[in-house]
Amino acid sequence: MTAPFIGPDGKARCAWAGTAPEFLAYHDKEWGFPVIDDQRLFEKVCLESFQSGLSWRTILNKREAFRAAFDQFDFHKVALYQGDYVEKLLQNDGIIRNRRKIEAVINNAQRAIEMQQEESSLAAFFWRYEAKDVVEPQTQTTSVESIALSKALKKKGWKFVGPTTMFAFLQSMGFINDHEYGCCVREEIELIRKQLKRP
């Protein structure tokens, strides 16, 4: 087990929270907090797909540029993007200029609209893949749920949604509380999860 990071307030946190200056706020306010908002869930799927092969720090530092480029990840807007806008995105040095990943976001936006129509919400679908078993935090890169979610999404036509990418998505969106046992945020998330009304 990695030694915890002690924050400026003297409290212990997951070790990774201290590996980059921008990670502390992300760790304390976002990572692992349950999300039931469809647009935020879609955004995270997209950002995790862009991260594939890269570091999360790179994506986090470009997140505002991504949001500006992709209409705040409003998938009803993104689904309408045409080839000329793809070419424009490929010239945007604020984001990751990978054609296949950009085209995957547009494809996934179209699939997200279909999912909303079929399932009532993206949240209703994704929350079926909440972790069932408690495991030692931050010891996995995939899970039974992430493998099943990846398979289900691919069957629905989503792209860049492999099991490892989906596990990172489930971790960060609060489908599992993967904060270390000694982390000061873990208890807060446990309380939120107990009170959360699942979609």
Accessible surface in RSA format (square Angstrom, percent):
REM  Atomic radii and reference values for relative SASA: ProtOr
REM  Chains: A
REM  Algorithm: Lee & Richards
REM  Probe-radius: 1.40
REM  Slices: 20
REM RES _ NUM      All-atoms   Total-Side   Main-Chain    Non-polar    All polar
REM                ABS   REL    ABS   REL    ABS   REL    ABS   REL    ABS   REL
RES MET A   1   172.18  89.2  81.00  53.6  91.18 217.1  71.05  60.4 101.13 134.0
RES THR A   2    92.02  65.4  78.57  79.7  13.45  32.0  49.93  67.1  42.09  63.6
RES ALA A   3    76.47  70.3  60.97  94.1  15.50  35.3  66.78  94.0   9.70  25.7
RES PRO A   4    70.01  51.0  53.71  49.0  16.30  59.3  55.79  46.1  14.22  88.4
RES PHE A   5    58.63  29.3  53.21  33.0   5.42  14.1  58.63  35.5   0.00   0.0
RES ILE A   6    96.92  55.2  79.44  59.2  17.49  42.1  79.44  57.2  17.49  47.5
RES GLY A   7     6.01   7.4   0.00   N/A   6.01   7.4   0.37   1.0   5.64  12.6
RES PRO A   8   120.02  87.5  73.67  67.2  46.36 168.5  88.27  72.9  31.75 197.3
RES ASP A   9    80.60  56.5  44.25  44.0  36.35  86.0  44.51 104.8  36.09  36.0
RES GLY A  10    53.38  65.8   0.00   N/A  53.38  65.8  27.73  76.1  25.65  57.5
RES LYS A  11   116.87  57.0 112.61  69.1   4.27  10.2  60.13  54.1  56.74  60.4
RES ALA A  12    27.38  25.2  21.26  32.8   6.11  13.9  21.26  29.9   6.11  16.2
RES ARG A  13    14.72   6.2  14.10   7.2   0.62   1.5   0.22   0.3  14.50   8.8
RES CYS A  14     0.15   0.1   0.00   0.0   0.15   0.4   0.15   0.4   0.00   0.0
RES ALA A  15    25.53  23.5  18.86  29.1   6.66  15.2  19.36  27.3   6.17  16.3
RES TRP A  16    56.81  22.8  53.75  26.0   3.05   7.2  53.49  28.5   3.32   5.4
RES ALA A  17     0.91   0.8   0.00   0.0   0.91   2.1   0.00   0.0   0.91   2.4
RES GLY A  18    36.63  45.2   0.00   N/A  36.63  45.2   5.80  15.9  30.83  69.1
RES THR A  19    96.95  69.0  63.08  63.9  33.87  80.7  66.26  89.0  30.68  46.4
RES ALA A  20     7.42   6.8   1.05   1.6   6.37  14.5   5.35   7.5   2.08   5.5
RES PRO A  21   118.28  86.2  87.15  79.4  31.13 113.2 101.69  84.0  16.59 103.1
RES GLU A  22    49.14  28.2  34.31  26.0  14.83  35.3  37.44  72.4  11.70   9.6
RES PHE A  23    23.41  11.7  23.41  14.5   0.00   0.0  23.41  14.2   0.00   0.0
RES LEU A  24    43.24  24.1  43.24  30.9   0.00   0.0  43.24  30.4   0.00   0.0
RES ALA A  25    66.86  61.5  59.50  91.8   7.36  16.7  65.01  91.5   1.85   4.9
RES TYR A  26    12.74   5.9   9.75   5.5   2.99   7.8   9.24   6.9   3.49   4.3
RES HIS A  27     0.00   0.0   0.00   0.0   0.00   0.0   0.00   0.0   0.00   0.0
RES ASP A  28    26.98  18.9  22.13  22.0   4.86  11.5   8.99  21.1  18.00  17.9
RES LYS A  29   158.67  77.4 138.79  85.2  19.87  47.3  83.24  74.9  75.42  80.3
RES GLU A  30    44.11  25.3  43.01  32.5   1.11   2.6  19.98  38.6  24.14  19.7
RES TRP A  31    23.57   9.5  23.28  11.3   0.29   0.7   9.25   4.9  14.32  23.2
RES GLY A  32     0.07   0.1   0.00   N/A   0.07   0.1   0.07   0.2   0.00   0.0
RES PHE A  33    29.08  14.6  29.08  18.0   0.01   0.0  29.08  17.6   0.01   0.0
RES PRO A  34    20.20  14.7   0.44   0.4  19.76  71.8   0.44   0.4  19.76 122.8
RES VAL A  35     3.83   2.5   1.24   1.1   2.59   6.3   3.83   3.3   0.00   0.0
RES ILE A  36    83.12  47.3  69.17  51.5  13.95  33.6  69.17  49.8  13.95  37.8
RES ASP A  37    70.84  49.6  64.63  64.3   6.21  14.7  27.11  63.8  43.73  43.6
RES ASP A  38    21.47  15.0  17.46  17.4   4.00   9.5  13.13  30.9   8.34   8.3
RES GLN A  39    68.46  38.3  66.81  48.8   1.65   3.9  18.38  39.1  50.08  38.0
RES ARG A  40   104.85  44.0 102.10  52.0   2.75   6.6  47.34  64.7  57.51  34.9
RES LEU A  41     0.00   0.0   0.00   0.0   0.00   0.0   0.00   0.0   0.00   0.0
RES PHE A  42     0.00   0.0   0.00   0.0   0.00   0.0   0.00   0.0   0.00   0.0
RES GLU A  43    19.29  11.1  19.29  14.6   0.00   0.0   0.47   0.9  18.82  15.4
RES LYS A  44     9.57   4.7   9.57   5.9   0.00   0.0   7.74   7.0   1.83   1.9
RES VAL A  45     0.00   0.0   0.00   0.0   0.00   0.0   0.00   0.0   0.00   0.0
RES CYS A  46     0.40   0.3   0.00   0.0   0.40   1.0   0.40   1.0   0.00   0.0
RES LEU A  47     0.88   0.5   0.88   0.6   0.00   0.0   0.88   0.6   0.00   0.0
RES GLU A  48     9.14   5.2   6.83   5.2   2.31   5.5   0.00   0.0   9.14   7.5
RES SER A  49     0.80   0.7   0.58   0.8   0.21   0.5   0.21   0.5   0.58   0.8
RES PHE A  50     0.00   0.0   0.00   0.0   0.00   0.0   0.00   0.0   0.00   0.0
RES GLN A  51    40.77  22.8  40.23  29.4   0.54   1.3   3.24   6.9  37.53  28.5
RES SER A  52    52.26  44.2  36.31  48.5  15.95  36.8  12.68  27.0  39.58  55.5
RES GLY A  53    83.69 103.2   0.00   N/A  83.69 103.2  43.86 120.4  39.83  89.2
RES LEU A  54    78.41  43.7  57.65  41.2  20.76  52.2  65.66  46.1  12.75  34.3
RES SER A  55    59.59  50.4  47.66  63.6  11.93  27.5  48.16 102.5  11.44  16.0
RES TRP A  56    34.39  13.8  30.32  14.7   4.06   9.5  30.32  16.2   4.06   6.6
RES ARG A  57   103.45  43.4 102.82  52.4   0.63   1.5  27.55  37.6  75.90  46.0
RES THR A  58    46.69  33.2  40.62  41.2   6.07  14.5  22.69  30.5  24.01  36.3
RES ILE A  59     0.00   0.0   0.00   0.0   0.00   0.0   0.00   0.0   0.00   0.0
RES LEU A  60    21.50  12.0  11.10   7.9  10.40  26.2  11.10   7.8  10.40  28.0
RES ASN A  61    95.18  65.6  59.27  57.3  35.91  86.5  25.98  62.5  69.19  66.9
RES LYS A  62    55.04  26.9  52.95  32.5   2.09   5.0  31.14  28.0  23.90  25.5
RES ARG A  63    32.48  13.6  32.46  16.5   0.02   0.0   1.25   1.7  31.23  18.9
RES GLU A  64   114.21  65.6 108.58  82.1   5.63  13.4  69.00 133.5  45.21  36.9
RES ALA A  65    34.92  32.1  23.37  36.1  11.55  26.3  31.23  44.0   3.69   9.8
RES PHE A  66     0.00   0.0   0.00   0.0   0.00   0.0   0.00   0.0   0.00   0.0
RES ARG A  67    50.83  21.3  50.83  25.9   0.00   0.0   6.18   8.4  44.65  27.1
RES ALA A  68    76.73  70.6  51.19  79.0  25.54  58.1  55.56  78.2  21.17  56.1
RES ALA A  69     7.31   6.7   0.09   0.1   7.21  16.4   7.06   9.9   0.25   0.7
RES PHE A  70     0.00   0.0   0.00   0.0   0.00   0.0   0.00   0.0   0.00   0.0
RES ASP A  71    56.23  39.4  46.68  46.5   9.54  22.6   7.96  18.7  48.27  48.1
RES GLN A  72    98.37  55.0  95.22  69.6   3.15   7.5  46.34  98.6  52.03  39.5
RES PHE A  73     0.00   0.0   0.00   0.0   0.00   0.0   0.00   0.0   0.00   0.0
RES ASP A  74    34.03  23.8  33.67  33.5   0.36   0.8   4.31  10.1  29.72  29.6
RES PHE A  75     6.29   3.1   6.09   3.8   0.20   0.5   6.09   3.7   0.20   0.6
RES HIS A  76    89.53  48.9  83.87  58.3   5.66  14.5  60.09  61.9  29.44  34.3
RES LYS A  77   113.66  55.4 110.06  67.5   3.60   8.6  60.65  54.6  53.00  56.5
RES VAL A  78     0.00   0.0   0.00   0.0   0.00   0.0   0.00   0.0   0.00   0.0
RES ALA A  79    10.40   9.6   4.28   6.6   6.12  13.9   4.28   6.0   6.12  16.2
RES LEU A  80   131.96  73.5 122.56  87.7   9.41  23.6 123.79  86.9   8.18  22.0
RES TYR A  81    28.29  13.2  15.57   8.9  12.71  33.1  18.80  14.1   9.48  11.7
RES GLN A  82   123.27  68.9 117.75  86.1   5.52  13.1  46.29  98.5  76.98  58.4
RES GLY A  83    49.43  61.0   0.00   N/A  49.43  61.0  37.65 103.3  11.78  26.4
RES ASP A  84   112.97  79.1  94.87  94.4  18.10  42.8  48.34 113.8  64.63  64.5
RES TYR A  85    54.91  25.6  52.69  30.0   2.21   5.8  39.18  29.4  15.73  19.4
RES VAL A  86     8.25   5.4   8.25   7.5   0.00   0.0   8.25   7.2   0.00   0.0
RES GLU A  87    80.08  46.0  79.68  60.3   0.40   1.0  45.93  88.8  34.14  27.9
RES LYS A  88   137.70  67.2 128.60  78.9   9.10  21.7  85.26  76.7  52.45  55.9
RES LEU A  89     3.05   1.7   2.89   2.1   0.16   0.4   3.05   2.1   0.00   0.0
RES LEU A  90    28.10  15.6  20.29  14.5   7.81  19.6  20.29  14.2   7.81  21.0
RES GLN A  91   137.46  76.9 116.97  85.5  20.49  48.8  44.00  93.7  93.46  70.9
RES ASN A  92    49.10  33.9  41.32  39.9   7.78  18.7  14.84  35.7  34.26  33.1
RES ASP A  93   108.70  76.1  94.36  93.9  14.34  33.9  20.82  49.0  87.88  87.6
RES GLY A  94    21.78  26.9   0.00   N/A  21.78  26.9  21.14  58.0   0.64   1.4
RES ILE A  95     4.95   2.8   0.00   0.0   4.95  11.9   0.00   0.0   4.95  13.4
RES ILE A  96    29.04  16.5  27.41  20.4   1.63   3.9  29.04  20.9   0.00   0.0
RES ARG A  97   127.37  53.5  95.80  48.8  31.58  75.2  13.20  18.0 114.18  69.2
RES ASN A  98    53.63  37.0  48.86  47.2   4.77  11.5   9.01  21.7  44.62  43.1
RES ARG A  99   105.18  44.2  99.67  50.8   5.51  13.1  43.68  59.7  61.49  37.3
RES ARG A 100   168.37  70.7 162.77  83.0   5.61  13.4  64.27  87.8 104.11  63.1
RES LYS A 101    15.31   7.5  15.31   9.4   0.00   0.0   7.61   6.8   7.70   8.2
RES ILE A 102     0.00   0.0   0.00   0.0   0.00   0.0   0.00   0.0   0.00   0.0
RES GLU A 103    78.19  44.9  73.17  55.4   5.02  11.9  26.04  50.4  52.15  42.6
RES ALA A 104     1.40   1.3   0.52   0.8   0.87   2.0   0.78   1.1   0.62   1.6
RES VAL A 105     0.64   0.4   0.61   0.6   0.02   0.1   0.62   0.5   0.02   0.0
RES ILE A 106    15.90   9.0  15.90  11.8   0.00   0.0  15.90  11.5   0.00   0.0
RES ASN A 107    22.84  15.7  21.46  20.7   1.37   3.3  10.91  26.3  11.93  11.5
RES ASN A 108     0.84   0.6   0.84   0.8   0.00   0.0   0.00   0.0   0.84   0.8
RES ALA A 109     0.00   0.0   0.00   0.0   0.00   0.0   0.00   0.0   0.00   0.0
RES GLN A 110    65.50  36.6  62.33  45.6   3.17   7.6  17.73  37.7  47.76  36.2
RES ARG A 111    47.68  20.0  45.81  23.4   1.87   4.5   6.45   8.8  41.23  25.0
RES ALA A 112     0.00   0.0   0.00   0.0   0.00   0.0   0.00   0.0   0.00   0.0
RES ILE A 113    39.61  22.5  39.61  29.5   0.00   0.0  39.61  28.5   0.00   0.0
RES GLU A 114    68.88  39.5  68.27  51.6   0.61   1.5  28.48  55.1  40.40  33.0
RES MET A 115     1.37   0.7   0.51   0.3   0.86   2.0   1.22   1.0   0.15   0.2
RES GLN A 116    48.36  27.0  42.55  31.1   5.81  13.8   8.75  18.6  39.61  30.0
RES GLN A 117   142.32  79.6 105.51  77.1  36.82  87.7  48.03 102.2  94.29  71.5
RES GLU A 118   114.86  65.9  76.19  57.6  38.67  92.1  44.36  85.8  70.50  57.6
RES GLU A 119    33.46  19.2  20.98  15.9  12.48  29.7   5.48  10.6  27.98  22.8
RES SER A 120    94.92  80.2  61.48  82.1  33.44  77.0  54.20 115.4  40.73  57.1
RES SER A 121    24.35  20.6  24.35  32.5   0.00   0.0  21.71  46.2   2.64   3.7
RES LEU A 122     0.00   0.0   0.00   0.0   0.00   0.0   0.00   0.0   0.00   0.0
RES ALA A 123     1.94   1.8   1.94   3.0   0.00   0.0   1.94   2.7   0.00   0.0
RES ALA A 124    20.53  18.9  15.19  23.4   5.34  12.1  15.31  21.6   5.21  13.8
RES PHE A 125     4.13   2.1   4.13   2.6   0.00   0.0   4.13   2.5   0.00   0.0
RES PHE A 126     0.00   0.0   0.00   0.0   0.00   0.0   0.00   0.0   0.00   0.0
RES TRP A 127    13.36   5.4   3.39   1.6   9.97  23.4   4.11   2.2   9.26  15.0
RES ARG A 128   133.10  55.9 109.98  56.1  23.11  55.0  59.45  81.3  73.64  44.6
RES TYR A 129    35.76  16.7  35.00  19.9   0.76   2.0  15.80  11.9  19.96  24.6
RES GLU A 130    24.87  14.3  24.87  18.8   0.00   0.0   6.62  12.8  18.25  14.9
RES ALA A 131    24.38  22.4  11.50  17.7  12.88  29.3  11.50  16.2  12.88  34.1
RES LYS A 132   145.53  71.0 112.38  69.0  33.15  78.9 105.66  95.1  39.87  42.5
RES ASP A 133   107.95  75.6  97.60  97.1  10.36  24.5  27.66  65.1  80.29  80.1
RES VAL A 134   125.33  82.5  92.75  84.0  32.58  78.5  97.10  84.4  28.23  76.6
RES VAL A 135    55.02  36.2  42.63  38.6  12.39  29.8  48.77  42.4   6.25  16.9
RES GLU A 136    87.46  50.2  78.02  59.0   9.44  22.5  37.60  72.7  49.86  40.7
RES PRO A 137     3.68   2.7   0.42   0.4   3.26  11.9   0.57   0.5   3.11  19.3
RES GLN A 138    58.94  33.0  28.63  20.9  30.30  72.2  17.47  37.2  41.47  31.4
RES THR A 139    87.88  62.5  48.10  48.8  39.78  94.8  52.08  70.0  35.80  54.1
RES GLN A 140    62.20  34.8  46.28  33.8  15.91  37.9  22.85  48.6  39.35  29.8
RES THR A 141    99.33  70.6  92.85  94.1   6.48  15.4  68.68  92.3  30.65  46.3
RES THR A 142    45.28  32.2  40.86  41.4   4.42  10.5  15.69  21.1  29.59  44.7
RES SER A 143    13.25  11.2   8.58  11.5   4.67  10.8  11.64  24.8   1.62   2.3
RES VAL A 144   123.48  81.3 117.48 106.4   6.01  14.5 119.17 103.5   4.31  11.7
RES GLU A 145    25.57  14.7  24.12  18.2   1.45   3.5   9.51  18.4  16.06  13.1
RES SER A 146     0.00   0.0   0.00   0.0   0.00   0.0   0.00   0.0   0.00   0.0
RES ILE A 147    90.80  51.7  89.72  66.8   1.08   2.6  89.72  64.6   1.08   2.9
RES ALA A 148    43.23  39.8  35.40  54.6   7.84  17.8  40.41  56.9   2.83   7.5
RES LEU A 149     0.00   0.0   0.00   0.0   0.00   0.0   0.00   0.0   0.00   0.0
RES SER A 150     2.52   2.1   2.52   3.4   0.00   0.0   0.78   1.7   1.74   2.4
RES LYS A 151   156.30  76.3 149.94  92.0   6.36  15.1  97.30  87.6  59.00  62.8
RES ALA A 152    22.63  20.8  15.98  24.7   6.65  15.1  21.67  30.5   0.97   2.6
RES LEU A 153     0.00   0.0   0.00   0.0   0.00   0.0   0.00   0.0   0.00   0.0
RES LYS A 154   112.52  54.9  96.57  59.3  15.96  38.0  58.02  52.2  54.50  58.1
RES LYS A 155   187.43  91.4 149.61  91.8  37.82  90.0 103.17  92.9  84.26  89.8
RES LYS A 156    67.39  32.9  50.76  31.1  16.63  39.6  38.71  34.8  28.68  30.6
RES GLY A 157    31.72  39.1   0.00   N/A  31.72  39.1  28.59  78.5   3.13   7.0
RES TRP A 158     6.42   2.6   0.45   0.2   5.97  14.0   0.00   0.0   6.42  10.4
RES LYS A 159   114.92  56.1 110.92  68.1   4.00   9.5  62.94  56.7  51.97  55.4
RES PHE A 160    54.73  27.4  34.11  21.1  20.63  53.7  45.66  27.7   9.07  26.0
RES VAL A 161     0.54   0.4   0.00   0.0   0.54   1.3   0.00   0.0   0.54   1.5
RES GLY A 162    21.10  26.0   0.00   N/A  21.10  26.0  16.91  46.4   4.19   9.4
RES PRO A 163    45.81  33.4  45.81  41.8   0.00   0.0  45.81  37.8   0.00   0.0
RES THR A 164    81.46  57.9  80.25  81.4   1.21   2.9  58.14  78.1  23.32  35.3
RES THR A 165    20.95  14.9  15.91  16.1   5.04  12.0   4.86   6.5  16.09  24.3
RES MET A 166     0.00   0.0   0.00   0.0   0.00   0.0   0.00   0.0   0.00   0.0
RES PHE A 167     5.66   2.8   5.66   3.5   0.00   0.0   5.66   3.4   0.00   0.0
RES ALA A 168    27.34  25.1  25.84  39.9   1.51   3.4  26.35  37.1   1.00   2.6
RES PHE A 169     0.00   0.0   0.00   0.0   0.00   0.0   0.00   0.0   0.00   0.0
RES LEU A 170     5.26   2.9   5.26   3.8   0.00   0.0   5.26   3.7   0.00   0.0
RES GLN A 171    24.87  13.9  24.68  18.0   0.19   0.5   0.00   0.0  24.87  18.9
RES SER A 172     2.01   1.7   1.56   2.1   0.45   1.0   1.56   3.3   0.45   0.6
RES MET A 173    11.28   5.8  11.28   7.5   0.00   0.0  11.28   9.6   0.00   0.0
RES GLY A 174     0.00   0.0   0.00   N/A   0.00   0.0   0.00   0.0   0.00   0.0
RES PHE A 175     0.37   0.2   0.37   0.2   0.00   0.0   0.37   0.2   0.00   0.0
RES ILE A 176    17.34   9.9  16.56  12.3   0.78   1.9  17.34  12.5   0.00   0.0
RES ASN A 177    13.78   9.5   3.58   3.5  10.20  24.6   3.58   8.6  10.20   9.9
RES ASP A 178     3.18   2.2   2.99   3.0   0.19   0.4   0.00   0.0   3.18   3.2
RES HIS A 179     0.00   0.0   0.00   0.0   0.00   0.0   0.00   0.0   0.00   0.0
RES GLU A 180    22.09  12.7  22.09  16.7   0.00   0.0   7.61  14.7  14.49  11.8
RES TYR A 181   110.12  51.4  88.11  50.1  22.01  57.3  75.13  56.5  35.00  43.1
RES GLY A 182    51.21  63.1   0.00   N/A  51.21  63.1  37.06 101.7  14.15  31.7
RES CYS A 183     7.16   5.4   0.00   0.0   7.16  16.8   0.43   1.1   6.73   7.3
RES CYS A 184    47.86  36.2  20.42  22.8  27.44  64.5  25.32  64.2  22.54  24.3
RES VAL A 185     5.83   3.8   5.68   5.1   0.15   0.4   5.83   5.1   0.00   0.0
RES ARG A 186    29.98  12.6  29.98  15.3   0.00   0.0   8.29  11.3  21.69  13.1
RES GLU A 187   146.42  84.1 140.91 106.6   5.51  13.1  51.77 100.1  94.66  77.3
RES GLU A 188    89.05  51.1  80.87  61.2   8.18  19.5  35.71  69.1  53.34  43.5
RES ILE A 189     0.00   0.0   0.00   0.0   0.00   0.0   0.00   0.0   0.00   0.0
RES GLU A 190    57.58  33.1  57.53  43.5   0.05   0.1  23.39  45.2  34.20  27.9
RES LEU A 191   102.26  57.0 100.02  71.6   2.24   5.6 101.63  71.4   0.63   1.7
RES ILE A 192    58.03  33.0  56.43  42.0   1.60   3.9  57.43  41.4   0.60   1.6
RES ARG A 193    33.66  14.1  32.34  16.5   1.32   3.1   4.67   6.4  28.99  17.6
RES LYS A 194   166.56  81.3 129.07  79.2  37.49  89.3  82.66  74.4  83.91  89.4
RES GLN A 195   133.34  74.6 100.91  73.7  32.43  77.2  43.14  91.8  90.20  68.4
RES LEU A 196    35.35  19.7  19.48  13.9  15.87  39.9  24.33  17.1  11.02  29.7
RES LYS A 197   180.68  88.1 167.71 102.9  12.97  30.9 117.04 105.3  63.64  67.8
RES ARG A 198    87.90  36.9  68.13  34.7  19.77  47.1  41.88  57.2  46.02  27.9
RES PRO A 199    73.48  53.6  15.55  14.2  57.92 210.6  50.49  41.7  22.98 142.8
END  Absolute sums over single chains surface
CHAIN  1 A     9903.7       7960.9       1942.8       5482.5       4421.2
END  Absolute sums over all chains
TOTAL          9903.7       7960.9       1942.8       5482.5       4421.2
